[in-house]
Amino acid sequence: MKTLIITILVVLISIQAFAQNLWQELKPPTVDPSCIAVSSNGNVFINYEADLHRSTDNGQSWENINPGAPSFSYVGTSPTGVIYFISDLLRKSTDEGNTWITLNSPFNPYLIIREPNPIMTNSAGDIFIQFDNNPHKYTYRSTDEGNSWAEIGIDSSIMVDIIFNKNLCFASFWGPGIEGLLYKS
């Protein structure tokens, strides 16, 4: 009987522990953050329209580190510690957003695909940015931290999505006369 009571108590305590809310609400400095990224050393970056904010204490406090963007913006990070910021220009920071370098880019930043995140990187640090020039989508790749870019794609297909698993890249395509394609690189 004693064993049964102890077992029941353990089960009830376990259920109570799992029923706890595991999410903690944070108070970002902007009303509606549109993009979030975490750097390789744990700093959190959020942005809304032209504002870019950084937290060095897991979201408890925030500082505005806007590199001078006049319009909408997106932030992304690479495993090599580089922070990328797209607005009217493409910028990068190698010191967690303290200073910014403007990069040359062959694309129009106002055509950036907004969902879920236009800036993606793989584990090697290559950067991929998707653009939507309706009806076609374009994806550009940089293998040198954004100093040079090459458009990637297959024939006249339209790239729909791109995702990474370690060093593998999976891309889905569709286009005129194509029912849908999935590629791996």
N, CA and C atoms as a LAMMPS dump frame, in Angstrom:
ITEM: TIMESTEP
0
ITEM: NUMBER OF ATOMS
555
ITEM: BOX BOUNDS ff ff ff
-5.0000000000000000e+02 5.0000000000000000e+02
-5.0000000000000000e+02 5.0000000000000000e+02
-5.0000000000000000e+02 5.0000000000000000e+02
ITEM: ATOMS id mol type element x y z
1 1 1 N 0.818 -1.196 0
2 1 2 C 0 0 0
3 1 3 C 0.867 1.267 0
4 2 1 N 1.935 1.225 0.795
5 2 2 C 2.844 2.359 0.872
6 2 3 C 3.474 2.631 -0.5
7 3 1 N 3.843 1.566 -1.218
8 3 2 C 4.429 1.69 -2.549
9 3 3 C 3.423 2.292 -3.532
10 4 1 N 2.162 1.897 -3.422
11 4 2 C 1.111 2.421 -4.294
12 4 3 C 0.921 3.926 -4.075
13 5 1 N 0.905 4.352 -2.831
14 5 2 C 0.728 5.775 -2.528
15 5 3 C 1.911 6.586 -3.057
16 6 1 N 3.118 6.084 -2.871
17 6 2 C 4.308 6.779 -3.374
18 6 3 C 4.27 6.862 -4.895
19 7 1 N 3.868 5.784 -5.547
20 7 2 C 3.767 5.761 -7.01
21 7 3 C 2.752 6.791 -7.499
22 8 1 N 1.598 6.86 -6.836
23 8 2 C 0.562 7.82 -7.218
24 8 3 C 1.067 9.251 -7.027
25 9 1 N 1.76 9.513 -5.917
26 9 2 C 2.315 10.847 -5.682
27 9 3 C 3.335 11.233 -6.744
28 10 1 N 4.2 10.303 -7.107
29 10 2 C 5.202 10.574 -8.144
30 10 3 C 4.516 10.89 -9.469
31 11 1 N 3.489 10.14 -9.822
32 11 2 C 2.758 10.372 -11.067
33 11 3 C 2.079 11.743 -11.036
34 12 1 N 1.422 12.086 -9.929
35 12 2 C 0.747 13.381 -9.828
36 12 3 C 1.731 14.544 -9.89
37 13 1 N 2.857 14.417 -9.227
38 13 2 C 3.874 15.468 -9.271
39 13 3 C 4.432 15.601 -10.684
40 14 1 N 4.643 14.475 -11.364
41 14 2 C 5.148 14.508 -12.741
42 14 3 C 4.16 15.197 -13.668
43 15 1 N 2.884 14.883 -13.52
44 15 2 C 1.855 15.507 -14.353
45 15 3 C 1.827 17.009 -14.105
46 16 1 N 1.899 17.419 -12.836
47 16 2 C 1.898 18.844 -12.502
48 16 3 C 3.11 19.552 -13.108
49 17 1 N 4.266 18.898 -13.056
50 17 2 C 5.486 19.502 -13.606
51 17 3 C 5.372 19.691 -15.114
52 18 1 N 4.809 18.711 -15.824
53 18 2 C 4.67 18.822 -17.274
54 18 3 C 3.575 19.802 -17.675
55 19 1 N 2.643 20.082 -16.77
56 19 2 C 1.546 20.993 -17.083
57 19 3 C 1.966 22.454 -16.99
58 20 1 N 3.143 22.732 -16.472
59 20 2 C 3.612 24.109 -16.337
60 20 3 C 3.844 24.724 -17.716
61 21 1 N 3.62 26.005 -17.807
62 21 2 C 3.86 26.728 -19.049
63 21 3 C 5.368 26.892 -19.237
64 22 1 N 5.907 26.409 -20.337
65 22 2 C 7.334 26.47 -20.585
66 22 3 C 7.752 27.728 -21.337
67 23 1 N 6.822 28.597 -21.655
68 23 2 C 7.119 29.817 -22.393
69 23 3 C 7.106 31.01 -21.451
70 24 1 N 8.04 31.904 -21.626
71 24 2 C 8.11 33.133 -20.842
72 24 3 C 7.912 34.306 -21.793
73 25 1 N 6.931 35.147 -21.499
74 25 2 C 6.678 36.302 -22.359
75 25 3 C 7.752 37.362 -22.142
76 26 1 N 8.297 37.851 -23.238
77 26 2 C 9.288 38.921 -23.194
78 26 3 C 8.654 40.199 -23.703
79 27 1 N 9.201 41.309 -23.334
80 27 2 C 8.685 42.606 -23.768
81 27 3 C 9.68 43.238 -24.735
82 28 1 N 9.529 42.936 -26.038
83 28 2 C 10.452 43.545 -27.002
84 28 3 C 10.197 45.046 -27.099
85 29 1 N 11.178 45.796 -27.575
86 29 2 C 11.034 47.245 -27.667
87 29 3 C 10.126 47.702 -28.796
88 30 1 N 9.737 46.812 -29.68
89 30 2 C 8.851 47.187 -30.778
90 30 3 C 7.512 46.508 -30.583
91 31 1 N 6.499 47.057 -31.2
92 31 2 C 5.152 46.544 -31.044
93 31 3 C 4.993 45.175 -31.693
94 32 1 N 5.553 44.999 -32.869
95 32 2 C 5.324 43.779 -33.636
96 32 3 C 6.601 43.362 -34.354
97 33 1 N 7.488 42.607 -33.696
98 33 2 C 8.724 42.191 -34.374
99 33 3 C 8.402 41.367 -35.619
100 34 1 N 9.079 41.665 -36.721
101 34 2 C 8.805 40.948 -37.964
102 34 3 C 9.827 39.868 -38.262
103 35 1 N 10.964 39.902 -37.611
104 35 2 C 12.007 38.928 -37.894
105 35 3 C 12.861 38.765 -36.644
106 36 1 N 13.314 37.538 -36.404
107 36 2 C 14.149 37.266 -35.243
108 36 3 C 15.306 36.38 -35.669
109 37 1 N 16.468 36.615 -35.093
110 37 2 C 17.651 35.805 -35.396
111 37 3 C 18.511 35.727 -34.141
112 38 1 N 19.251 34.627 -34.021
113 38 2 C 20.159 34.438 -32.894
114 38 3 C 21.553 34.208 -33.455
115 39 1 N 22.525 34.947 -32.929
116 39 2 C 23.901 34.818 -33.419
117 39 3 C 24.568 33.589 -32.821
118 40 1 N 25.73 33.249 -33.349
119 40 2 C 26.431 32.047 -32.905
120 40 3 C 26.878 32.13 -31.451
121 41 1 N 26.977 33.327 -30.888
122 41 2 C 27.325 33.401 -29.472
123 41 3 C 26.152 33.81 -28.597
124 42 1 N 24.925 33.68 -29.109
125 42 2 C 23.731 33.781 -28.284
126 42 3 C 23.023 35.114 -28.231
127 43 1 N 23.532 36.152 -28.877
128 43 2 C 22.805 37.418 -28.899
129 43 3 C 21.559 37.268 -29.76
130 44 1 N 20.472 37.908 -29.334
131 44 2 C 19.194 37.823 -30.039
132 44 3 C 18.959 39.149 -30.753
133 45 1 N 18.548 39.07 -32.02
134 45 2 C 18.272 40.254 -32.83
135 45 3 C 16.823 40.197 -33.284
136 46 1 N 16.091 41.303 -33.136
137 46 2 C 14.728 41.398 -33.669
138 46 3 C 14.618 42.701 -34.444
139 47 1 N 13.713 42.699 -35.402
140 47 2 C 13.462 43.948 -36.098
141 47 3 C 12.01 44.075 -36.49
142 48 1 N 11.602 45.315 -36.652
143 48 2 C 10.285 45.68 -37.14
144 48 3 C 10.475 46.917 -38.009
145 49 1 N 10.025 46.833 -39.226
146 49 2 C 10.224 47.896 -40.205
147 49 3 C 11.699 48.272 -40.246
148 50 1 N 12.073 49.486 -39.874
149 50 2 C 13.474 49.901 -40.006
150 50 3 C 14.271 49.745 -38.714
151 51 1 N 13.642 49.33 -37.645
152 51 2 C 14.337 49.224 -36.363
153 51 3 C 14.989 47.864 -36.185
154 52 1 N 16.217 47.858 -35.694
155 52 2 C 16.931 46.627 -35.363
156 52 3 C 17.387 46.73 -33.916
157 53 1 N 17.045 45.711 -33.131
158 53 2 C 17.385 45.7 -31.711
159 53 3 C 18.168 44.44 -31.382
160 54 1 N 19.048 44.556 -30.377
161 54 2 C 19.88 43.43 -29.946
162 54 3 C 19.707 43.238 -28.44
163 55 1 N 19.653 41.968 -28.042
164 55 2 C 19.653 41.613 -26.626
165 55 3 C 20.859 40.723 -26.36
166 56 1 N 21.615 41.066 -25.342
167 56 2 C 22.774 40.255 -24.952
168 56 3 C 22.487 39.459 -23.687
169 57 1 N 21.227 39.543 -23.195
170 57 2 C 20.868 38.847 -21.955
171 57 3 C 19.585 38.026 -22.115
172 58 1 N 19.484 37.306 -23.225
173 58 2 C 18.355 36.411 -23.497
174 58 3 C 17.005 37.116 -23.529
175 59 1 N 16.964 38.335 -24.011
176 59 2 C 15.702 39.028 -24.197
177 59 3 C 15.202 39.814 -23.001
178 60 1 N 15.983 39.921 -21.948
179 60 2 C 15.548 40.69 -20.779
180 60 3 C 15.646 42.194 -21.028
181 61 1 N 16.623 42.626 -21.803
182 61 2 C 16.759 44.042 -22.156
183 61 3 C 17.189 44.132 -23.619
184 62 1 N 16.913 45.288 -24.234
185 62 2 C 17.16 45.47 -25.662
186 62 3 C 17.809 46.821 -25.909
187 63 1 N 18.663 46.889 -26.931
188 63 2 C 19.228 48.162 -27.363
189 63 3 C 19.046 48.302 -28.865
190 64 1 N 18.753 49.538 -29.3
191 64 2 C 18.569 49.81 -30.716
192 64 3 C 19.948 49.927 -31.365
193 65 1 N 20.181 49.11 -32.391
194 65 2 C 21.465 49.145 -33.109
195 65 3 C 21.237 49.376 -34.595
196 66 1 N 20.207 50.123 -34.932
197 66 2 C 19.852 50.38 -36.322
198 66 3 C 21.048 50.957 -37.08
199 67 1 N 21.451 50.281 -38.159
200 67 2 C 22.585 50.782 -38.942
201 67 3 C 22.207 51.866 -39.941
202 68 1 N 21.099 52.553 -39.726
203 68 2 C 20.709 53.644 -40.61
204 68 3 C 19.721 53.243 -41.677
205 69 1 N 18.928 52.224 -41.446
206 69 2 C 17.962 51.764 -42.443
207 69 3 C 16.748 52.686 -42.461
208 70 1 N 16.33 53.149 -43.648
209 70 2 C 15.187 54.051 -43.732
210 70 3 C 13.849 53.337 -43.905
211 71 1 N 13.855 52.033 -44.128
212 71 2 C 12.603 51.349 -44.45
213 71 3 C 12.6 49.945 -43.864
214 72 1 N 11.65 49.125 -44.32
215 72 2 C 11.513 47.761 -43.811
216 72 3 C 12.858 47.053 -43.809
217 73 1 N 12.983 46.054 -42.955
218 73 2 C 14.277 45.392 -42.852
219 73 3 C 14.12 43.958 -42.378
220 74 1 N 15.179 43.172 -42.587
221 74 2 C 15.226 41.775 -42.169
222 74 3 C 16.617 41.48 -41.655
223 75 1 N 16.696 40.605 -40.684
224 75 2 C 17.979 40.266 -40.086
225 75 3 C 18.183 38.759 -40.162
226 76 1 N 19.423 38.345 -40.344
227 76 2 C 19.776 36.932 -40.359
228 76 3 C 21.197 36.768 -39.852
229 77 1 N 21.514 35.581 -39.414
230 77 2 C 22.855 35.316 -38.884
231 77 3 C 23.461 34.112 -39.577
232 78 1 N 24.781 34.022 -39.521
233 78 2 C 25.472 32.862 -40.082
234 78 3 C 26.193 32.137 -38.957
235 79 1 N 26.511 30.858 -39.17
236 79 2 C 27.232 30.111 -38.141
237 79 3 C 28.635 30.65 -37.892
238 80 1 N 29.133 31.476 -38.796
239 80 2 C 30.464 32.054 -38.612
240 80 3 C 30.427 33.336 -37.782
241 81 1 N 29.239 33.734 -37.32
242 81 2 C 29.112 34.899 -36.458
243 81 3 C 28.801 36.194 -37.166
244 82 1 N 28.562 36.157 -38.462
245 82 2 C 28.252 37.373 -39.215
246 82 3 C 26.749 37.644 -39.113
247 83 1 N 26.397 38.911 -38.881
248 83 2 C 25.003 39.334 -38.838
249 83 3 C 24.717 40.054 -40.158
250 84 1 N 23.619 39.677 -40.831
251 84 2 C 23.226 40.314 -42.089
252 84 3 C 21.939 41.088 -41.868
253 85 1 N 21.862 42.275 -42.463
254 85 2 C 20.718 43.162 -42.306
255 85 3 C 20.359 43.703 -43.682
256 86 1 N 19.121 43.453 -44.1
257 86 2 C 18.655 43.919 -45.407
258 86 3 C 17.59 44.979 -45.184
259 87 1 N 17.751 46.108 -45.827
260 87 2 C 16.708 47.133 -45.883
261 87 3 C 16.81 47.749 -47.269
262 88 1 N 17.157 49.009 -47.362
263 88 2 C 17.395 49.617 -48.667
264 88 3 C 18.717 49.133 -49.239
265 89 1 N 19.6 48.649 -48.382
266 89 2 C 20.907 48.104 -48.757
267 89 3 C 21.137 46.808 -47.994
268 90 1 N 22.124 46.059 -48.429
269 90 2 C 22.53 44.864 -47.696
270 90 3 C 23.751 45.234 -46.867
271 91 1 N 23.66 44.968 -45.569
272 91 2 C 24.766 45.291 -44.67
273 91 3 C 25.159 44.043 -43.896
274 92 1 N 26.421 44.036 -43.419
275 92 2 C 26.847 42.935 -42.561
276 92 3 C 27.652 43.494 -41.401
277 93 1 N 27.629 42.746 -40.312
278 93 2 C 28.402 43.103 -39.131
279 93 3 C 29.166 41.867 -38.679
280 94 1 N 30.433 42.038 -38.401
281 94 2 C 31.251 40.925 -37.903
282 94 3 C 31.529 41.078 -36.412
283 95 1 N 30.907 42.087 -35.781
284 95 2 C 31.126 42.312 -34.346
285 95 3 C 29.805 42.435 -33.583
286 96 1 N 28.848 41.558 -33.921
287 96 2 C 27.556 41.479 -33.222
288 96 3 C 26.719 42.754 -33.332
289 97 1 N 26.874 43.497 -34.424
290 97 2 C 26.033 44.658 -34.668
291 97 3 C 26.58 45.971 -34.153
292 98 1 N 27.819 46 -33.703
293 98 2 C 28.409 47.264 -33.242
294 98 3 C 28.778 48.171 -34.415
295 99 1 N 29.288 47.591 -35.5
296 99 2 C 29.604 48.343 -36.714
297 99 3 C 29.054 47.581 -37.908
298 100 1 N 28.805 48.299 -39.014
299 100 2 C 28.185 47.714 -40.195
300 100 3 C 28.971 48.084 -41.44
301 101 1 N 29.029 47.141 -42.371
302 101 2 C 29.661 47.334 -43.669
303 101 3 C 28.573 47.167 -44.725
304 102 1 N 28.474 48.098 -45.671
305 102 2 C 27.516 47.972 -46.764
306 102 3 C 28.128 47.107 -47.853
307 103 1 N 27.361 46.112 -48.301
308 103 2 C 27.826 45.173 -49.32
309 103 3 C 27.23 45.521 -50.678
310 104 1 N 27.952 45.201 -51.729
311 104 2 C 27.399 45.299 -53.076
312 104 3 C 26.443 44.141 -53.263
313 105 1 N 25.323 44.408 -53.905
314 105 2 C 24.38 43.325 -54.161
315 105 3 C 23.725 43.532 -55.516
316 106 1 N 23.499 42.446 -56.257
317 106 2 C 22.924 42.55 -57.595
318 106 3 C 21.405 42.552 -57.6
319 107 1 N 20.777 42.635 -56.451
320 107 2 C 19.337 42.476 -56.382
321 107 3 C 18.676 43.703 -55.768
322 108 1 N 17.384 43.807 -56.013
323 108 2 C 16.572 44.888 -55.479
324 108 3 C 16.056 44.473 -54.108
325 109 1 N 16.452 45.148 -53.028
326 109 2 C 16.035 44.726 -51.696
327 109 3 C 14.536 44.844 -51.458
328 110 1 N 13.821 45.617 -52.278
329 110 2 C 12.389 45.756 -52.09
330 110 3 C 11.611 44.551 -52.622
331 111 1 N 12.302 43.606 -53.261
332 111 2 C 11.646 42.4 -53.768
333 111 3 C 11.924 41.188 -52.887
334 112 1 N 12.429 41.405 -51.687
335 112 2 C 12.768 40.302 -50.792
336 112 3 C 11.515 39.533 -50.416
337 113 1 N 11.634 38.214 -50.432
338 113 2 C 10.544 37.373 -49.941
339 113 3 C 10.512 37.524 -48.43
340 114 1 N 9.365 37.841 -47.906
341 114 2 C 9.282 38.194 -46.496
342 114 3 C 9.028 37.016 -45.561
343 115 1 N 8.555 35.917 -46.018
344 115 2 C 8.198 34.814 -45.128
345 115 3 C 8.916 33.547 -45.534
346 116 1 N 9.365 32.725 -44.63
347 116 2 C 9.433 33.02 -43.204
348 116 3 C 10.645 33.867 -42.853
349 117 1 N 11.731 33.75 -43.592
350 117 2 C 12.917 34.572 -43.359
351 117 3 C 13.695 34.633 -44.662
352 118 1 N 13.948 35.82 -45.181
353 118 2 C 14.591 35.92 -46.488
354 118 3 C 16.082 35.612 -46.482
355 119 1 N 16.715 35.637 -45.312
356 119 2 C 18.154 35.408 -45.229
357 119 3 C 18.388 34.051 -44.582
358 120 1 N 19.035 33.151 -45.323
359 120 2 C 19.313 31.823 -44.79
360 120 3 C 20.787 31.511 -44.969
361 121 1 N 21.337 30.73 -44.066
362 121 2 C 22.732 30.311 -44.184
363 121 3 C 22.827 28.824 -43.925
364 122 1 N 23.842 28.205 -44.508
365 122 2 C 24.098 26.803 -44.195
366 122 3 C 25.249 26.731 -43.195
367 123 1 N 25.617 25.526 -42.784
368 123 2 C 26.645 25.383 -41.749
369 123 3 C 28.024 25.815 -42.226
370 124 1 N 28.229 25.916 -43.538
371 124 2 C 29.512 26.385 -44.07
372 124 3 C 29.594 27.913 -44.09
373 125 1 N 28.46 28.58 -43.815
374 125 2 C 28.444 30.039 -43.823
375 125 3 C 28.003 30.654 -45.134
376 126 1 N 27.627 29.836 -46.132
377 126 2 C 27.103 30.385 -47.384
378 126 3 C 25.772 31.078 -47.089
379 127 1 N 25.518 32.185 -47.766
380 127 2 C 24.3 32.959 -47.552
381 127 3 C 23.38 32.769 -48.747
382 128 1 N 22.098 32.623 -48.472
383 128 2 C 21.082 32.519 -49.511
384 128 3 C 20.008 33.555 -49.215
385 129 1 N 19.642 34.337 -50.242
386 129 2 C 18.597 35.34 -50.1
387 129 3 C 17.608 35.13 -51.234
388 130 1 N 16.307 35.074 -50.884
389 130 2 C 15.267 34.866 -51.887
390 130 3 C 14.55 36.174 -52.188
391 131 1 N 14.215 36.358 -53.478
392 131 2 C 13.519 37.547 -53.943
393 131 3 C 12.34 37.131 -54.785
394 132 1 N 11.292 37.936 -54.743
395 132 2 C 10.081 37.658 -55.494
396 132 3 C 9.828 38.805 -56.454
397 133 1 N 10.06 38.55 -57.738
398 133 2 C 9.748 39.515 -58.782
399 133 3 C 8.613 38.891 -59.573
400 134 1 N 7.432 38.951 -58.994
401 134 2 C 6.267 38.236 -59.468
402 134 3 C 6.194 38.249 -60.995
403 135 1 N 6.031 37.112 -61.661
404 135 2 C 5.696 35.809 -61.11
405 135 3 C 6.909 34.921 -60.811
406 136 1 N 8.111 35.419 -60.904
407 136 2 C 9.291 34.578 -60.708
408 136 3 C 9.959 34.86 -59.37
409 137 1 N 10.488 33.803 -58.778
410 137 2 C 11.279 33.944 -57.559
411 137 3 C 12.728 33.661 -57.898
412 138 1 N 13.612 34.417 -57.293
413 138 2 C 15.037 34.259 -57.541
414 138 3 C 15.744 34.02 -56.22
415 139 1 N 16.765 33.201 -56.258
416 139 2 C 17.583 32.962 -55.077
417 139 3 C 19.025 33.241 -55.44
418 140 1 N 19.674 34.036 -54.605
419 140 2 C 21.084 34.356 -54.783
420 140 3 C 21.884 33.692 -53.677
421 141 1 N 23.114 33.319 -54.024
422 141 2 C 24.002 32.652 -53.075
423 141 3 C 25.338 33.392 -53.033
424 142 1 N 25.864 33.527 -51.825
425 142 2 C 27.198 34.084 -51.639
426 142 3 C 28.019 33.095 -50.823
427 143 1 N 29.216 32.824 -51.289
428 143 2 C 30.116 31.916 -50.565
429 143 3 C 31.245 32.687 -49.882
430 144 1 N 31.183 34.026 -49.939
431 144 2 C 32.259 34.835 -49.354
432 144 3 C 31.71 35.957 -48.463
433 145 1 N 30.741 35.605 -47.627
434 145 2 C 30.133 36.529 -46.656
435 145 3 C 29.494 37.75 -47.301
436 146 1 N 28.937 37.577 -48.492
437 146 2 C 28.18 38.639 -49.134
438 146 3 C 28.972 39.583 -50.007
439 147 1 N 30.232 39.282 -50.261
440 147 2 C 31.036 40.158 -51.12
441 147 3 C 30.726 39.963 -52.598
442 148 1 N 30.332 38.754 -52.987
443 148 2 C 29.915 38.492 -54.369
444 148 3 C 28.72 37.543 -54.333
445 149 1 N 27.917 37.583 -55.396
446 149 2 C 26.661 36.837 -55.435
447 149 3 C 26.494 36.145 -56.776
448 150 1 N 25.809 35.008 -56.757
449 150 2 C 25.443 34.297 -57.983
450 150 3 C 23.999 33.836 -57.845
451 151 1 N 23.223 34.029 -58.913
452 151 2 C 21.85 33.535 -58.9
453 151 3 C 21.882 32.026 -59.071
454 152 1 N 21.076 31.326 -58.283
455 152 2 C 20.982 29.87 -58.431
456 152 3 C 19.564 29.533 -58.861
457 153 1 N 19.417 28.449 -59.562
458 153 2 C 18.119 28.018 -60.043
459 153 3 C 18.319 26.959 -61.102
460 154 1 N 17.232 26.448 -61.604
461 154 2 C 17.298 25.393 -62.601
462 154 3 C 16.447 25.818 -63.79
463 155 1 N 17.084 26.012 -64.935
464 155 2 C 16.403 26.413 -66.161
465 155 3 C 15.445 27.568 -65.894
466 156 1 N 14.198 27.422 -66.378
467 156 2 C 13.225 28.493 -66.185
468 156 3 C 12.306 28.205 -65.01
469 157 1 N 12.689 27.257 -64.184
470 157 2 C 11.866 26.913 -63.028
471 157 3 C 11.822 28.057 -62.03
472 158 1 N 10.838 28.014 -61.217
473 158 2 C 10.691 29.001 -60.158
474 158 3 C 10.96 28.305 -58.834
475 159 1 N 11.981 28.775 -58.114
476 159 2 C 12.288 28.176 -56.825
477 159 3 C 11.219 28.599 -55.829
478 160 1 N 10.656 27.631 -55.129
479 160 2 C 9.595 27.895 -54.177
480 160 3 C 10.142 28.004 -52.764
481 161 1 N 11.017 27.086 -52.38
482 161 2 C 11.528 27.089 -51.018
483 161 3 C 12.912 26.48 -50.991
484 162 1 N 13.668 26.864 -49.99
485 162 2 C 15.015 26.342 -49.813
486 162 3 C 15.243 26.165 -48.319
487 163 1 N 15.866 25.046 -47.944
488 163 2 C 16.117 24.762 -46.536
489 163 3 C 17.406 23.965 -46.415
490 164 1 N 18.03 24.035 -45.261
491 164 2 C 19.314 23.38 -45.059
492 164 3 C 19.253 22.381 -43.928
493 165 1 N 20.007 21.299 -44.096
494 165 2 C 20.238 20.314 -43.051
495 165 3 C 21.736 20.064 -43.054
496 166 1 N 22.424 20.686 -42.118
497 166 2 C 23.892 20.674 -42.068
498 166 3 C 24.42 21.248 -43.375
499 167 1 N 25.171 20.487 -44.164
500 167 2 C 25.702 21.011 -45.421
501 167 3 C 24.863 20.632 -46.629
502 168 1 N 23.714 19.998 -46.423
503 168 2 C 22.828 19.656 -47.532
504 168 3 C 21.827 20.781 -47.755
505 169 1 N 21.555 21.064 -49.009
506 169 2 C 20.571 22.066 -49.382
507 169 3 C 19.437 21.355 -50.119
508 170 1 N 18.209 21.578 -49.687
509 170 2 C 17.038 21.045 -50.369
510 170 3 C 16.273 22.222 -50.953
511 171 1 N 15.888 22.119 -52.22
512 171 2 C 15.16 23.198 -52.878
513 171 3 C 13.989 22.612 -53.656
514 172 1 N 12.844 23.273 -53.556
515 172 2 C 11.675 22.848 -54.325
516 172 3 C 11.415 23.879 -55.416
517 173 1 N 10.968 23.386 -56.573
518 173 2 C 10.76 24.225 -57.753
519 173 3 C 9.421 23.906 -58.39
520 174 1 N 8.906 24.869 -59.126
521 174 2 C 7.804 24.638 -60.041
522 174 3 C 7.947 25.653 -61.163
523 175 1 N 7.238 25.434 -62.225
524 175 2 C 7.321 26.353 -63.351
525 175 3 C 6.434 25.883 -64.48
526 176 1 N 6.41 26.632 -65.576
527 176 2 C 5.582 26.255 -66.721
528 176 3 C 5.935 24.856 -67.215
529 177 1 N 4.946 23.988 -67.258
530 177 2 C 5.151 22.623 -67.734
531 177 3 C 5.825 21.709 -66.722
532 178 1 N 6.061 22.191 -65.514
533 178 2 C 6.702 21.376 -64.479
534 178 3 C 5.699 21.148 -63.36
535 179 1 N 5.49 19.885 -62.997
536 179 2 C 4.536 19.584 -61.932
537 179 3 C 5.114 19.854 -60.558
538 180 1 N 6.386 19.994 -60.451
539 180 2 C 7.035 20.229 -59.164
540 180 3 C 8.292 19.399 -59.071
541 181 1 N 9.351 19.991 -58.596
542 181 2 C 10.632 19.302 -58.499
543 181 3 C 11.224 19.532 -57.124
544 182 1 N 11.971 18.552 -56.659
545 182 2 C 12.697 18.678 -55.408
546 182 3 C 14.136 18.285 -55.682
547 183 1 N 15.068 19.157 -55.319
548 183 2 C 16.485 18.902 -55.556
549 183 3 C 17.251 18.929 -54.25
550 184 1 N 18.381 18.243 -54.275
551 184 2 C 19.298 18.227 -53.14
552 184 3 C 20.683 18.561 -53.669
553 185 1 N 21.415 19.388 -52.945
554 185 2 C 22.763 19.749 -53.362
555 185 3 C 23.717 19.562 -52.197
